[in-house]
Amino acid sequence: MTEWRTDDFDYTLPEELIASRPLEQRDASRMMVVHRKTGDIEHQQFTDFPQYLQPNDLVVLNDTRVVRARFFSTDGKVEVVRLESPEPTLWRCLVRPGKRMRVGKQVSIGNATGTVESVFENGDRLVRFDQPVDEEKWGQLALPHYMNRDSDSTDFDRYQTVFAADSKPGAIAAPTAGLHFTKELIASLPHAFVTLHVGVGTFQPVRADRITDHNMHSERFELSEATANAVKQAERVIAVGTTVTRVLEHCALQNPPLSPGTGATSIFIYPGFQFKCIGALLTNFHLPKSTLFMLVSALANPDLIKKAYAEAVAQRYRFYSYGDCMLIL
């Protein structure tokens, strides 16, 4: 069995290929199609996606809603990224700079004043506010660091899928493979939804030399009975994004498999993983050495994925969250 190292999942990407802004039209992205059995690679448009569906296919999407999770203190000296909120006035969060936010220290966001109650081993803070923070006024989207910019009014629309459910808020990052879809396209496809609230862990680098030493992040999910039944009846499941893949493959490993319910998953998918549920994957292009790049390498073979990424660079595809996509069949 291969002992995979993080460096095995590296590649070189020119910085100018990182998409920091969305295209004018959601469905205008290019789509690379990778055929696992033959190794063939096609260059298409995302609007060609329906042509690759077969009878009794099911497209599964993540309907989580991205929330405003990035805040700055009133004096502008402290950045706070809310990870979760067990209570409206109690936040688990990342802070920067950490030296300003030791136990007992206070931070004001608008009219709300928070006090650091504890510091976790990984550096996260537990902050209790004296009143709820006005999120609409003070909150920003926590855009990925590689965009090198703050969120603006465009992002509040475009860094959200058209099918994000109002009843499913909780994602810090968008399930980006879903950003290409329009309402009209979804209505024309056999589809179902799962929910996985994407956290900041999706962007955290793998620092371990051996990938088996990596401490995988955990994210909350929900699998409805209707979706579980639809997945079981489908001949092929096309997962829209790595987030959907993680939910379905996690639930497929449970006993009994694909039982509806809510929970958290820290499933780590890398080459050698035996997929039990999904038969195809639509996904964006991912960061080098990331757990997401490892996941797509597990589905399609690391050598084929490296070849596909090299071709994407040569063909000037747009990379990452606002970039183009890849369909692995």
C-alpha positions, 0 to 999 in steps of 0.5 A: 500500500502506497504511503502518500506524502503531502508533496505527492499532491503538489502542482505549480499554479501561476498566480494570474490563474486564480479567479478572484472575481466571478464571471458575469454569468453563473453558467459561463464557466468552462468545464473540463471533462475527465473520463476515468476509464479511458483517461481522455480529457475534453474541454467543454462549457458548463452549459454542456453538463446536462449532456453527460447525464444518463437515464436514472442519474441523480444530481446531488447538491449542497443547500447550505447557506453561507453566513457573514462570519468575518468581523472587525472590531470597532477600532479596526485592530482585531479580526474575528471569524466566527466558527460556530455560535452555540448561543446568539451571544456566545461565539467560538472564533478565530482571532487575529492578532491573538496576543490582543485576545487573551482570556479576559480581554474584550473586543467591541463590534458595533454596540456589542462588547465581547469578553474572551472566556477561554482559549482552546489548544488550537488557538480558537477563542470562546467569546461571550458578548453582552448583546447580539452583534448586528451581523447585517451591519458589521459582518462580511463574508469570509472570502478565501485568503487567496482572493486577497480582498474583502467581500463586497456587494457582488459577493453577497449574491455570487458567493451563494448558490441559487439553491441555498436554503434560508433554513440552512444557514451555517457555512463559512465558505461556499460549496463552490461547485454549486455556484455554476448552476442557475435555477433554470438548469437545476429545474431541468435535472433530476436532483436532491439536496444534502446539507454540509456547513462548510467550515474554514477547515476546508482551506487549512493546509496539510502540514504533516509530511505523511497525509495519514498524520493529518488531523482532518477537520469536522463539519456538520451535515444533514441527510434527509430521508427523501434524499437518502431514498433517492440516492438508493434508487439512482443508478448513478449519483453525480455529486456536485462538489467535494462537500456532497461527496463527503456527506454521502460517502460518510453516510454510506459507511455507517450501519445501516448505510445512508440512514437519514439524520444529522451529525458531523463528519471528519471523513478523509478521502485520499487515494486508496479510498473505496467509494461506495456511493458516488459515481461521478463528481463535478468540482472546481479546481483545488489548491495544491496539497489540499485535502480536496485535491487528495479527494479528487485524486482518490476518485480519478487516479493521482496521475490522471488528475495531475495530467488534467491539472497540468492541461488546465494550467496550459489551457488557462482555466480559472482556478479555485472558488470563482473559477472553472470546473471539472467533471469526473466521469 
